[in-house]
Amino acid sequence: MKSILEKFARGSISPEPRFTENNPRYNSALQLVIDSENKLLSILNEQQKDALNAFLQAQSTLEDVANIDRFVHTYRLAALMTMEVLNGKNSI
């Protein structure tokens, strides 16, 4: 069974969805990715397109694993910091 944090990180449970549509930096980067992919696909043959697709799928899987690990680690760190604050250590 997966931990509650992993389920949360995978989106199986979520307090609310997040959208990045109003983030100009995200939108600019997304447009660059789309334009670059279209340019690449226009000059590649089918075998090269298949190789690129396999690479992108593998990269996506790696990013997914890393993002989940980062989320779980960060959440645990935040919980430890919260526990320290609640225990009154080094209070202000």
C-alpha positions, 0 to 999 in steps of 0.5 A: 500500500502506498503512503498517504503522502505518495497518494497525495503527491500522485493526485489520488487525493487533493485538497484542490486542483492547481492551475498555472494558466495565469502564470506568465513564466509558465505560459512562456516556457510552455509555448517555447516547448510547443514551438520547439517540439513542432520544429523538431517534428517537422524535420525528423523522419519517422524513426527519429520521431519514434526515438524522440518520443521514447526519450520524452516518455522516459524523461517524463517517467523520471520527472514523475518519480523525482517529483513524488520523492521531492514532494514526500521529502519536503512534506516530511521536512515541513512536518518536522519543522511544525513539530519543532514549533509546536514543541516550543524549541528555540521559541521567539 
